[in-house]
Amino acid sequence: MIAMLNLMSFGWGEWVVVALLVLLLFGPKRLPELARSLGRSLRQFQHGLQDLKDEIKKDPDTSKH
């Protein structure tokens, strides 16, 4: 949780440095492919979280140990 909060506290300067490093490491030709892949991964993760939330709401007793 703390790491996530620290990630959110990045300023514009840090994000520019990260973007430049990604550009240097992967090159401009691979950036669209990487962005699509990242988008798909995030979407699948969000769907998985939503499925888990729906399952817990449906039967909350099964989530207890």
matplotlib code that plots the C-alpha trace (Angstrom):
import matplotlib.pyplot as plt

x = [0.0, 2.8, 4.6, 1.3, 1.0, 4.6, 4.0, 1.0, 3.2, 5.5, 5.7, 5.7, 9.5, 9.7, 7.1, 9.0, 12.2, 10.4, 8.9, 12.3, 13.8, 11.1, 11.6, 15.3, 15.0, 12.3, 12.4, 9.6, 8.5, 7.7, 5.9, 2.4, 2.8, 3.8, 1.0, -1.6, -0.1, -0.2, -3.8, -4.9, -3.1, -4.8, -8.2, -7.8, -6.7, -9.7, -12.0, -10.5, -10.9, -14.5, -15.2, -13.7, -15.8, -19.0, -18.2, -17.7, -21.0, -22.8, -21.8, -19.9, -19.9, -17.5, -14.9, -14.4, -12.0]
y = [0.0, 2.4, 1.6, 2.4, 5.8, 6.6, 5.8, 8.2, 11.0, 11.1, 14.6, 15.5, 15.5, 11.9, 10.8, 12.6, 10.8, 7.4, 8.1, 9.0, 5.9, 3.7, 5.5, 4.9, 1.3, 0.1, 2.7, 4.5, 1.5, -0.7, 1.9, 1.4, -2.4, -1.9, 0.5, -2.0, -4.8, -2.7, -1.7, -5.3, -6.4, -3.7, -4.4, -8.2, -7.3, -5.0, -7.7, -10.2, -7.8, -7.2, -10.9, -11.4, -8.6, -10.0, -13.5, -12.1, -10.1, -13.1, -15.4, -13.6, -16.6, -18.6, -15.9, -16.4, -19.0]
z = [0.0, 0.9, -2.5, -4.3, -2.4, -3.3, -6.9, -6.9, -5.4, -8.5, -9.9, -13.6, -13.7, -12.5, -15.1, -17.9, -16.9, -16.8, -20.2, -21.7, -20.2, -21.8, -25.1, -25.0, -23.9, -26.3, -29.1, -30.8, -33.0, -30.0, -27.9, -29.5, -29.0, -25.4, -24.7, -26.1, -24.1, -20.9, -21.6, -22.2, -19.0, -16.9, -18.4, -17.6, -14.1, -13.5, -14.9, -12.5, -9.5, -10.5, -10.8, -7.3, -5.9, -7.5, -6.1, -2.6, -2.8, -4.1, -1.2, 1.5, 3.8, 1.6, 1.8, 5.5, 6.8]

ax = plt.figure().add_subplot(projection="3d")
ax.plot(x, y, z, "-o")
ax.set_aspect("equal")
plt.show()
